[in-house]
Structures are given as C-alpha cells and as structure tokens.
Amino acid sequence: MATQLTSAGPGRRAPHGGRHRTEPYIVRDSAPVTLTGLTAKVVLLGLAAGIAVWAAFPLVEARAWAGLAILAGTTAAIFYLYLTRRHVPAKYLVPGTLLLIAFQIFPILYTASTAFTNFGDGHRGNKAEAIVAIQTASVTQVPGSTEYALAVATTGDPATGPLVFLVTDPATRAVYAGNAAGLRALPEGEVTVNSAGKVTAARGYTVLDAGQASARSAEITAFAVPTPGGAIRSSGLSRAYEGKATREYAEACDCVRDTATGRTWTADEGAGAFVAADGERLAQGWKVGVGLANFSRVLTDSTISGPFLRTLLWNVAFAVGSVAATFALGLLCALALHTPRMRGRALYRVLLILPYAMPSFAMLLVWRDLFNTDFGLVNRLFGLDVDWLGGVWSARLAVVLVQMWLGFPYMFLVATGALQAIPRELTEASTVDGAGPWQSFRRVTLPLLMVALTPLLISSFAFNFNNFNAVYLTTEGGPFPADNPTAGATDLLITYTFRLAFGAAGAQYGFAAAISVFIFAIVALLSAVSFRRTRRQEELYA
Amino acid sequence: MVAAALALSLATTGCGGGGDEPAASDSPAAKAAGGRLVIWADTKRTAALKPFADRFGQENGVTVEVQEIADEQQTTFVTASQQGSGPDVMVGAHDWIGNLVQNGAIDPVQLSAEQKAGFAEIALKAVTFNGQVYGVPYAMENVALIRNTDLAPQAPATVEDLVATGKRLKAEKKASEILCLQVGQSGDAYHLYPLYASAGGYLFGTGANGDYDPKDLGVGTPASVAAFEKIRALGEKGEGALKRSIGGENSIATFTAKKCAFLVSGPWAITDVKKAGLAYDISPVPGFAGGKPATPFVGVQAFYVAAKGKNKALAQEFVANYLTVPDLAVALYKAEPRPPALTAAFDQVKAEDADLDKFQAAGRDGAVLPAIPEMAAIWDPFGKAEAAIIGGADVATTVNAAAKTISGQIK
C-alpha cells in the first residue's frame, strides 16, 4: 500500500485556480517519488501482472472466455488506477472491494445459485459427460474373444501420423494391422515379434514407444478397430481386447438403449437422469436446475421439517447458553483480577488464557473422552456413573460446559479490556454516594461494560449458532431418540443439515445450499433484531 | 493490491473451473518429453508407490508423479475430476466404486482371464460392479477376534463362550471389560456386522448375479429385529459385553492396556498390539451358538483409472498391465500390513507374517462390503440404531425407525 502514500495524497483536491494554491499542497502534489515508493509500486504491480498471467492459463485451457475477459479487465483497471494520480479514494477502496467480491459476495451468490440445482453425487457434470460415462461403462469384452498383444504404430510421423493398432494373436502369433477400416493380416516376414508377442518392428509402420504413445493418449483410448462382433480397443499400451458397448445413446429418441436387452431409458430433463418406463434410473445423471424443489423439500418433507423447530429451539438455547456461560465466567474472572489488591495478576491472566491458546478441535476430542461413561475423567474424579453423552439433558449440559471452558478466556480478555477503560472515579463516586459494591457494579460498571461488549456478544452468538465443531466433535449431535436417527438431542441446525446433505445418500450440494440459505436467513434475522436493541441501549447510555 | 489480484484470480479461476493445485503443471514441455502420469494416494501408500512409479517411468520413458492426498480422498478425487484437475490413477477403497461410477469418475479396467486368475476371488468380486471390473485390487482387510492369550488361552467357539470367559475374568479382577468391540455413541455398523449376521440379520439381499440388490433392504425385516434382540441382550441392559463407552478412539487402547481379553478389529490394530508387547492370537469372530456364521465385511483397496484423466492409455497400462506383478503388492504390504489381494504376493509374505493367514481365514466366508451407492444411506441410521439398542432402547421401534430413514433415502 506504500504506493498510494507516495504517488498521491490529498493534494489532487487542491484547487487549480492558482491563487488559492497553498504551499503544503504544492509540495505534496509535485512529488516525493521516493525510490522505495517506486520500487514498491513496481514490485506490487509486477506481482499483480504475474498473478493475472498465472490465472489466465487455466482459463484459456478451460475456454472460459468470460472469466478471461473479467480477469483482463480487472488487471487493466488495477494498472490504470495505480499508475494515474487521479481517483485517490478508489486507490484505497479497490483492494478491499475486490477481496469482498472474491471472498464474500461470490461464495454467497454461488451458494444461493447452487440451491436451485440438483448438484450433488450422480449429478455433477453435464449431459454429454453423463452419456460418455454411460457408454464407457457399458463396454464389455465379447465373450470368448481373443486377447491380443498390442503395439501402437503409425504410417506417418510418430506425433501426428494416422494411428494403427498392430495386434498379435497369442495362440497363432499371427499379426494384424487394424485401423478404422478394420483388421488386415500382415505377412509373417514383414514383422518382428518379441517373446511376449508384441510387435517391435513392421515394414511400413513406425512403432511408437511408450512416451510417444502416451502423448497421443486420448486418441489411443478413443481408437477402435471395427470387427464383426464389436471393436478392438486398447487396454493400456500393450494389450487389446475385443469389446462391445452394450448401451448406446440415440439422439432421435433422446434415450439410452441397451443393445443386449432392448431396454431404453429416456432423458428426463427435469430430474437430470435417464429414466426407464418403470421408473428405474441410470446412476450417471447430470446437473439441472430444479427451481424451488430443494426449498420446498425442506418445508414439506416431514422427516426434515418435523424435528426442525425442536432443533432450532435447542440451537438458540445452545447459542444463548454458551454466550451467557462464557460471558459470566469470563466477567467474573476479569472482575476478580481487576482488583488492584490482587497479587500475581499477570500469572493468573496467563493461566486463564491457556484454554484459548490450544487448538479447539483437539480440546473438543479430549473433552469427549473426559465425558466417557466408563473411562472418562469426569465420572472417575467425582465417583459418578453418569452416561454423560448418552442422556438428553446431560449431553446438552456437557456440550455447553465444554463450550464454556473453551470460550471463557475470550470473554475474560475483552471484559478485562473494557473494565480498564472505565474510569475508577465513577465507582469511587458511587461509593461516596453510599452505594454498596454490588449496587455500584450493577448500576455503574455493568451498563458501561455492556455498551462496549454487546456487539461482541452478538457476534459470539452468531458464531455459536453455527458452531459445527463444538457439537460434531463431541456428541456428533447425539444422543438420538430411538424413533428418529436423523435428529439428535444436541444437534444444531448446521450439524443436522450436514447429516441430511452429506451423511446419507452421498453429497447433495444443491439441497445443502438450500438449507444454508434458510440458516443464513435465521441468523441474519436474529442478529438484526439484537443489533437494533443494542442501538437503543447505546442511545440510552451514551 | 497483491491480495486483491490474488483474490481476483481465485474468483475467476473458481468460476471458470480452471486448475487449482496439481493440474496447472501440465505444460507442453512435459508432453514433449513423453507424457506424464499422475497418481493420487494416501500418506502411507505414497511412499511405498514412489519406487515403483519411478521404475515404471524409466522403463517407459515417461514421468510418473505420486501425489499425496492426506484426507477426504474420495471427495477430493470426485471434485477434482469434475474440474479437470484430477489424477490419472487413484488409489482407494473398493466401496467408493458405486459413487465414483455414478459420478463418471472412473473407467472399467479390462483384465485378461489370466490376470484375473491371479487375484483372490473375493477381492475380484469386490471390485466388480454391474458386471464390470473397475479397479485392480492390491490388499484386502476384514475384522477378526484378537485375544490376549495370557488372559484367554483358548479361542472362544461361540459368543456365549466369549461372554462367559470375559465375565469370569471380570469377576477375577483380571479385566474390567468383557469385550472390546467399538460401538461409541453413534454406533459402528462395520464392526458389529459379524454379530448381526450371525444373529440372522442382513443389510442388502443379493440378486441372481450375486450383486447386492438395493431393493431388498434387510434392515426392518423381522429377521433384523430378532438379530437386534440378541445384540440388545449383549448390551448395557444385558450382559454388558457391548457398551457405548467403547468406541473407535479407545477400543484398541483398552485392549492393549489389558482391560479386556478380546478385541474385534482388523490388521490395522496389529501394529499397536505388537507395540504393547502382548501375547496375542487371531481367530475368526465367533457366532452365536446355533446361529449363522459370523461373517465380517471384506474390504479391498484398489487402483482406479480416472475417467477424466489426461493420460488414460498410460494409466490403463500402469493399472492393468503393470500392477499385476507381485513385487508392488509386497511393497505396499510393508508400508501397511494388510493382506495382499494378489495370491502370489500373499504367499510370498505369508511365510514371514503368520497373522496374515489368520486374518484371511477369519474373512474367508466374509461378505463383500457393499459398493452400491445406496450403502451410504445405511451407515448412519444403522449405527444410531445400534447405539440406541445397546443402550437399552426398544428394539422394534428403533429398527423400524432406522429402516424408514434408510428407505426414505434410497427411494
């Protein structure tokens, strides 16, 4: 960012009338192009250009011309922006805006647009890819056919000449040359065959080595020598077999036909799959837009909407409970260590912050084991026999306790900071006015603290609302009621969604995106309401 | 500014479906040098594969790269394949096949009759899906009963024997648990399956061609309810042999700490058991007295040819014609001791590792772990039902709720 500081200042705004131009403006405007500034600018712009070139190659390869145009346009705009002395505010705003677009707006739009498709396992690619997959998967070896040794050759240049398969029948050691026209026997004298039966040289042909052949891999894989029973295809570079595709796509009926059984599967563009008359689907489908189907499934499917309200209630309770518990404990510690009479405060502060410094996912797994009924430390230490994670309320309590342990250092830190910002004179004054310690805390300190901390509490609430790890790594959402294995007692909406979308019938990204949109709406609504209330509170105490 | 440009390029490549990570280096220079084969494997196998990949590269004048995918291999592979940045060859478990096929991520591998004959029958059956061979198997695995021979010198013939021995040891304070079979709060269908099968339950029926039939769901049938009644009797409200407090994270550790005499686990547990210096032996998981055999699931690790790979001909050559040599299977066995699927390789390592034969004997009548995509719908509800029933829940209600959830997802 050094570039902007040297190349342009507020000087651009100086009136150009001449008369009003003041000394400092002139100095700033005409100048200081320092060496460091220039170097930084060159290096950073060079990096931008380098990254653009690096990003361009895959775009060209994927023929994503729209993406390439955006890339070129943006890069040109960046160069223009930082090479002119104009548009100073934009120089500051553009980096942040680009980051915002790339990491916030694009993912949100992408998620929202996915919610209207059936994107997921079995529906990832387009229809053409599905047809290729179906046909490739149906190529089987013709029963009783010969297994040939294969040499890939050409009649022309190794890199570009027309391909020929030189195949050897292992039983008779007869050699044939095959191309799109079919098989032709080669006279014995014209070919040299090694002990494995593979042709090493043949008159009129150049045998490709593995390197040359693999450079033409796609052609070789697609190459088929027609035979009465099917076609001779390669199996790698040294073997060939006679195979036959039993399923073929016919454009006329937009269907896939099985040549062996005569069964047909017709394309269903609404479902993105080939469907037979009796409803049987081919596994390889493609991605299609499904409109609001994912959203209506959330609302109408009773196994989803049934436990939804209960899960939502617990989700809110968990988020509120976690925030309240961590805040209460954190504030208590902060207050205790705020007393100047306390000795060794620095040491205590370090000790209290320790849980915050440990990787939370590892701590969550440790806590899961601590709550184990037979081997866990909690039961052993207190001589209990509680099935912590197996009972509905004990599991919920355990999850909140773990969250409290993980989260209180954060609250302790922010509360300590906020407490230090409150002038001691205020509490002293209230003491002089005859307030007890509780009263002065309740009436003076706490309201002032809340003004500073409420926004943090709200963001902490939003974080805990979607605290996937806290539940998934400890209880996995359990315990589950005997009559419903999809929604457990400690499930948050996000873990519940994860199970619905990824836990069962493969990944269903479209459906998961739809539920994410719902959760987004719920969190946004709750946060908006709480922020409104905070604003009122601020007005009250400000 | 750099960050902005980076973010921009991320955004644009993201929507253009361009290449992140490995694909980007597919430069024209590499092509001119004679082609390049990219193999993806997990951490342990990457190291074992490298020498063979290099040898294959030298013999054929091509570059072979083995890249390590540490986590979520299947998802990474499917997503990368779709974007065109996937590998040419993938290494993974056979029960991925159903999902990989429905996503058009792998191609069939055409093996000759002679090549097929080299593999253990069950391994070949595992990689066969809809009548096509989709991968070249290299290792097999299944659970067995591992026992501490100091505590239990005799292999139990039945579950009842096992429970009796376990209870006696518990009464004598020699052990604190009857059996270490991982259940956990969410259940574990894979480890429970031998007992469930012995008690008469099944997950999917088999069609005429021996393939699993997703329309014949075994969960929710009267036989499955009866099977779970027997499981419940072993649970927390019964004998106490099956407990939710024993899960994946502590079952092996509890066994190696000599707190239980019996462990149901697979070859992956042996390293820990050996390290603990226990006297142990391996036998098949016993069944219920008068019940069906306790068949474990047999899983297979395999090499796949990626359908969207850039060098499929070379990938086919590597997988179908090069991997069928025993040397590689032996090297992979040394990287992680799972029984090789290639009979010749198995015979070679069997002499130095007696455990292999015992594991294979335990899995001889095993059921191939279903690879059909519908199996994904089973794991979670079945496990939850298992945990609830072991905790003492009513069997019929629980099993029927699980069956309803599963069939709702299969549709």
Chai-1 contact restraints between the chains, C-beta under 6 A:
chainA,res_idxA,chainB,res_idxB,connection_type,confidence,min_distance_angstrom,max_distance_angstrom,comment,restraint_id
A,L44,B,M1,contact,1.0,0.0,6.0,A-B,restraint_1
A,L44,B,V2,contact,1.0,0.0,6.0,A-B,restraint_2
A,L47,B,V2,contact,1.0,0.0,6.0,A-B,restraint_3
A,A48,B,A5,contact,1.0,0.0,6.0,A-B,restraint_4
A,I51,B,A5,contact,1.0,0.0,6.0,A-B,restraint_5
A,I51,B,L6,contact,1.0,0.0,6.0,A-B,restraint_6
A,I51,B,S9,contact,1.0,0.0,6.0,A-B,restraint_7
A,A55,B,S9,contact,1.0,0.0,6.0,A-B,restraint_8
A,A55,B,T13,contact,1.0,0.0,6.0,A-B,restraint_9
A,P58,B,T13,contact,1.0,0.0,6.0,A-B,restraint_10
A,P58,B,G18,contact,1.0,0.0,6.0,A-B,restraint_11
A,P58,B,G19,contact,1.0,0.0,6.0,A-B,restraint_12
A,L59,B,G16,contact,1.0,0.0,6.0,A-B,restraint_13
A,L59,B,G18,contact,1.0,0.0,6.0,A-B,restraint_14
A,A62,B,G16,contact,1.0,0.0,6.0,A-B,restraint_15
A,A62,B,G17,contact,1.0,0.0,6.0,A-B,restraint_16
A,A62,B,G18,contact,1.0,0.0,6.0,A-B,restraint_17
A,A64,B,G16,contact,1.0,0.0,6.0,A-B,restraint_18
A,G67,B,T12,contact,1.0,0.0,6.0,A-B,restraint_19
A,G67,B,C15,contact,1.0,0.0,6.0,A-B,restraint_20
A,G67,B,G16,contact,1.0,0.0,6.0,A-B,restraint_21
A,I70,B,T12,contact,1.0,0.0,6.0,A-B,restraint_22
A,L71,B,T12,contact,1.0,0.0,6.0,A-B,restraint_23
A,T74,B,L8,contact,1.0,0.0,6.0,A-B,restraint_24
A,P95,B,M1,contact,1.0,0.0,6.0,A-B,restraint_25
A,P95,B,A4,contact,1.0,0.0,6.0,A-B,restraint_26
A,L98,B,A4,contact,1.0,0.0,6.0,A-B,restraint_27
A,L98,B,A7,contact,1.0,0.0,6.0,A-B,restraint_28
A,L98,B,L8,contact,1.0,0.0,6.0,A-B,restraint_29
A,L99,B,A7,contact,1.0,0.0,6.0,A-B,restraint_30
A,A102,B,A7,contact,1.0,0.0,6.0,A-B,restraint_31
A,A102,B,L10,contact,1.0,0.0,6.0,A-B,restraint_32
A,A102,B,A11,contact,1.0,0.0,6.0,A-B,restraint_33
A,F106,B,A11,contact,1.0,0.0,6.0,A-B,restraint_34
A,D121,B,N99,contact,1.0,0.0,6.0,A-B,restraint_35
A,D121,B,N103,contact,1.0,0.0,6.0,A-B,restraint_36
A,G122,B,Q102,contact,1.0,0.0,6.0,A-B,restraint_37
A,R124,B,Q82,contact,1.0,0.0,6.0,A-B,restraint_38
A,R124,B,N103,contact,1.0,0.0,6.0,A-B,restraint_39
A,E129,B,G104,contact,1.0,0.0,6.0,A-B,restraint_40
A,A133,B,G104,contact,1.0,0.0,6.0,A-B,restraint_41
A,T136,B,D107,contact,1.0,0.0,6.0,A-B,restraint_42
A,E147,B,S112,contact,1.0,0.0,6.0,A-B,restraint_43
A,A210,B,N60,contact,1.0,0.0,6.0,A-B,restraint_44
A,A210,B,G61,contact,1.0,0.0,6.0,A-B,restraint_45
A,A210,B,V62,contact,1.0,0.0,6.0,A-B,restraint_46
A,G211,B,G34,contact,1.0,0.0,6.0,A-B,restraint_47
A,G211,B,G35,contact,1.0,0.0,6.0,A-B,restraint_48
A,G211,B,G61,contact,1.0,0.0,6.0,A-B,restraint_49
A,G211,B,V62,contact,1.0,0.0,6.0,A-B,restraint_50
A,S214,B,G35,contact,1.0,0.0,6.0,A-B,restraint_51
A,S214,B,V62,contact,1.0,0.0,6.0,A-B,restraint_52
A,S214,B,N311,contact,1.0,0.0,6.0,A-B,restraint_53
A,S214,B,L314,contact,1.0,0.0,6.0,A-B,restraint_54
A,A215,B,K31,contact,1.0,0.0,6.0,A-B,restraint_55
A,A215,B,G35,contact,1.0,0.0,6.0,A-B,restraint_56
A,S217,B,N311,contact,1.0,0.0,6.0,A-B,restraint_57
A,S217,B,K312,contact,1.0,0.0,6.0,A-B,restraint_58
A,S217,B,A313,contact,1.0,0.0,6.0,A-B,restraint_59
A,S217,B,L314,contact,1.0,0.0,6.0,A-B,restraint_60
A,I220,B,A313,contact,1.0,0.0,6.0,A-B,restraint_61
A,T221,B,K312,contact,1.0,0.0,6.0,A-B,restraint_62
A,T221,B,A313,contact,1.0,0.0,6.0,A-B,restraint_63
A,S235,B,Q110,contact,1.0,0.0,6.0,A-B,restraint_64
A,S235,B,Q316,contact,1.0,0.0,6.0,A-B,restraint_65
A,S235,B,A320,contact,1.0,0.0,6.0,A-B,restraint_66
A,G236,B,Q316,contact,1.0,0.0,6.0,A-B,restraint_67
A,G236,B,E317,contact,1.0,0.0,6.0,A-B,restraint_68
A,G236,B,A320,contact,1.0,0.0,6.0,A-B,restraint_69
A,G236,B,N321,contact,1.0,0.0,6.0,A-B,restraint_70
A,L237,B,A313,contact,1.0,0.0,6.0,A-B,restraint_71
A,L237,B,E317,contact,1.0,0.0,6.0,A-B,restraint_72
A,S238,B,N321,contact,1.0,0.0,6.0,A-B,restraint_73
A,Y241,B,Q110,contact,1.0,0.0,6.0,A-B,restraint_74
A,A283,B,Q102,contact,1.0,0.0,6.0,A-B,restraint_75
A,Q284,B,Q102,contact,1.0,0.0,6.0,A-B,restraint_76
A,Q284,B,G104,contact,1.0,0.0,6.0,A-B,restraint_77
A,N372,B,S245,contact,1.0,0.0,6.0,A-B,restraint_78
A,T373,B,S245,contact,1.0,0.0,6.0,A-B,restraint_79
A,D374,B,S245,contact,1.0,0.0,6.0,A-B,restraint_80
A,L389,B,Q185,contact,1.0,0.0,6.0,A-B,restraint_81
A,G390,B,R244,contact,1.0,0.0,6.0,A-B,restraint_82
A,G390,B,G391,contact,1.0,0.0,6.0,A-B,restraint_83
A,E476,B,S186,contact,1.0,0.0,6.0,A-B,restraint_84
A,G478,B,Q185,contact,1.0,0.0,6.0,A-B,restraint_85
A,G478,B,S186,contact,1.0,0.0,6.0,A-B,restraint_86
A,F480,B,K384,contact,1.0,0.0,6.0,A-B,restraint_87
A,A482,B,A388,contact,1.0,0.0,6.0,A-B,restraint_88
A,A482,B,A393,contact,1.0,0.0,6.0,A-B,restraint_89
A,A482,B,T397,contact,1.0,0.0,6.0,A-B,restraint_90
A,A482,B,T398,contact,1.0,0.0,6.0,A-B,restraint_91
A,D483,B,T397,contact,1.0,0.0,6.0,A-B,restraint_92
A,D483,B,A401,contact,1.0,0.0,6.0,A-B,restraint_93
A,N484,B,A401,contact,1.0,0.0,6.0,A-B,restraint_94
A,P485,B,P381,contact,1.0,0.0,6.0,A-B,restraint_95
A,P485,B,K384,contact,1.0,0.0,6.0,A-B,restraint_96
A,P485,B,A402,contact,1.0,0.0,6.0,A-B,restraint_97
A,P485,B,T405,contact,1.0,0.0,6.0,A-B,restraint_98
A,T486,B,T405,contact,1.0,0.0,6.0,A-B,restraint_99
A,G503,B,D380,contact,1.0,0.0,6.0,A-B,restraint_100
A,A504,B,A377,contact,1.0,0.0,6.0,A-B,restraint_101
A,A504,B,Q409,contact,1.0,0.0,6.0,A-B,restraint_102
A,A505,B,A376,contact,1.0,0.0,6.0,A-B,restraint_103
A,A505,B,A377,contact,1.0,0.0,6.0,A-B,restraint_104
A,A505,B,Q409,contact,1.0,0.0,6.0,A-B,restraint_105
A,G506,B,N99,contact,1.0,0.0,6.0,A-B,restraint_106
A,G506,B,A376,contact,1.0,0.0,6.0,A-B,restraint_107
